[in-house]
Amino acid sequence: IDDGEWIFRGHLFSTLELTATLDESYAPIEPLIHFRFDSDHLELSHLVASDLSIAVDYEMGKKGHLSLSCDDLQHRGSSFRDLQLSAELFSKSASPFSFKAILGKGESILLEGWVEYDNDFYRGYFERGEYCFSEGTLKLANGAQLTYADEFLKIERLSLFLDESQLNVKGYLSLMDSNIQLSSPMIDLERFSSLLGTDLMGTLEGRFSLHGPWNQLQGEGLLEVSHLQPKGYPTDRLFPASGQLRCSVNNSHFLGSAELVGALEETINVNFRLPLKMEPFGVTFAKDQPLELQADVELEISPFLTFLLTDTTSLTGMGKVKLNMAGTLNRPLLYGVMEVREGHYESLDMGCIFQNMEGAVIMDGNRLFLSELVGYDSDGGQIRGTGQLLLDPTKNYPFEVTLDVTDAQLLNLDYAEALASGQLLFKGDTNRGKLNGKLSVSHAEIQLPDETPALLNTVEVEYINQSEEERPPTIFAKSEDEWPLDLDIKLNIQEPAKVSSTNLQSLWRGELDLKGTTDDPLIYGQGKIVEGNFRFNGKELNSHEGMIYFSGDPGRKTTLYIIAREEIDDLKIEVIVKGPIRSPELAFRSNPPKTTREILSYLIFNRGLSDISSLEGEELTQNIIKLNENQSEGPDILDKFKQSLGIDRIDITGTQGGDPDDVSLSVGKYITKRFLLSLRKSMSDHPNQASIEADLTHNFKAQAEIGDDAAGRMILKWEKDY
């Protein structure tokens, strides 16, 4: 080319179209050259470009114009999309230029200004510079100036702004010698978190200087830190913290020491020596080179155990750490000890609380050993743990902890509580956990609800007149646990567990297997009743025979079979409760055999059908209807009235003489199993009465009555059914 020489080194892989036009008609002496280069894919050394287009218009002996566009450009790990470059060429004065591109992760850059070229240097003046990223837009102050000549870059009046944050840079860079001054009146660390690669909040101000050859940079600085706090870390006695950071660069290492003071005068002392990787006009941390770090700090432990916790559990406490870190950034090694105190664990699902937790964690290279951690519940129960954790990210930080439980209150809810002892093994990693072992239950109480909550009864919904592509408006999608915990625990109920409700008092023994997950627990096994009392319409029935069977889902696959007995005169009655726990059925039988109506008459009114009033007969009929309908309609108004007053009998009768105006109201309450207290109120002038009736032996009853006229009597009854 003319007297020059074009030397090309490397490999070119491309499909391209090259067009050049010499327009001699423009000017015979100084013609205009049009040059265009297009390539759908170009590979050149470390550069890979897609849909690249370069156009040059050059007026011989004067100036030219360059236009470049590229859909995607990759160079040494950097990515540019929708790249646009426009600039003047070969101008003897300053020429305008414009550059914009979209970077990786949704970031973009825009530069506009003027460039000046001479035989020895390039000088750039920036009128506008913007770098958009997730935290905002980093802007370049108007008037920034860079000069480049012979691998020497001089920086003048360069200031970067992000809201109120500001960084000032001046000096020069070269491979042989450098001198850079960095200063900032204030930097918001949270706004720069993605650029700095940190998760910190707070502000930073100070100065830092670098000098010497690029591959042997030296430097020092003093930084003031205010309100420093890791993101997600709770405000406590340590954070937010403030203090000074003294740092330096020496022999490709970043060295420093920090002394920070916490919110309650707690101190943090850190010393570090981190390896640097020096590249042409670039510095990064060398992740495969040895590092050193020493720290003496007391901090909150909960942020470091988040993968072990769920939305319904919390673990807080203070850890006093003496740490020595070695190894590399890719594979750090930890040595030292962390003393845990003032620990507090709470589970909303189980209702259990352990406090005053104390223990120690020993750090030995890539393993953390829990030498002992002890916590106590409010009644003196204890839980003690030992275990270890492997610091290996390729294996998702596997851990294993053995828990020894001694009379600890593991369940403490409004409707259930339990004390247990035994040993559990807690193991897993950051993806999943498992809890298995054996527990002996020494105390348990369960309060059954009087009615099944309405939300437990599902309703099937069918959507009609809806297109197949449209999503149903109330489709149910069960959320997955962020950290599922599998269960495999054997429960042995040594001391009888108390199960009660408004009409039931019972004691049970059994052995159960708890499986599934904490989100969907499954129960297998069976329990046997020790003794119990079932209250039916005010009358207590004894039970010493019954079973409960668990076959998975405790709400849907649990069944009952309980027999309650009562003897009234010579009649032996059995009430059988059987079926699913959500909707059990009642069955009745007697010896000698009688109809269900006759048995219910004895159970409700303590006498046969021939001895009850018409109102009692109507009440009996309603009870039978409800039993046949499996109590789907709930109690009638008479039952509700009796329940609200706490009475067992109610009756409205007329006089023996048949006077329609002489009506009396009678109510009764069993004060013990065989003593009935009754009050009778007459609507006429007849005296009101109070009576007490006692079952003495089979067929014999004693009744004492007294009226408000001071008259009284004693009656001895003998009854025999044939």
Buried (B, 14 or more C-beta within 10 A) or exposed (E): EEEEEEEEEEEEEBEEEEEEEEEEEEEEEEBBBBBBBBBBBBBBEEEBBBBBBBBBBBBBEEBBBBBBBBBBBBEEEEBBBEBBBBBBBBBEEBBBBEBBBBBEEEBBBBBBBBBBBEEEEEBBBBEEBBBBBEBBEBBBBEEBBBBBBEEBBBBBBBBBEBEEBBBBBBBBBBEEEBBBBBBBEBBBBBBBBBBEEEBBBBBBBBEBBBBBEBEEBBBBBEBEBBEBBBEEBEEBEBBBBBBBBBBBBBEBBBBBBBBBBBBEEBBBEBBBBBBBEBEEEEBEBBEEBBBBBBBBBBBBBBEEEEBBBBEEBBBBBBBBBBBBBBBBBEBBBBBBBBBBBBBBBBBEBBBBBBBEBBBBBBBEEBBBBBEBBBBBBEEEBBBBBBBBBBBEEEEBBBBBBBBBBBBBBBBBBEEBBBBBBBEBBBBBBBEBBBBBBEBBBBBBBBBBEEEEEEEEEEEEEEEEEEEEEEEEEEEEEEEEBEBBBBBBBBBBBEBBBBBBBEBBBBBBBBBBBBBBBBBEBBBBBBBBBBBBBBBBBBBBBBBEBBBBBBBBEBEEBBBBBBBBBBBBBEBEBBBBBBBEBEEBEBEBBBEEEBEBBBBBBBBBBBBBBEEBBEBBBEBBEBBEEBBEEEBEEEBEEBBEEBEEEEBBBBBEBBBEEEEEEBBBBBBBBBEEEEEBBBBBEBEEEBEBBBBBBEBEEEEEBEBEBBBEEEEEEEEEEEBEBE
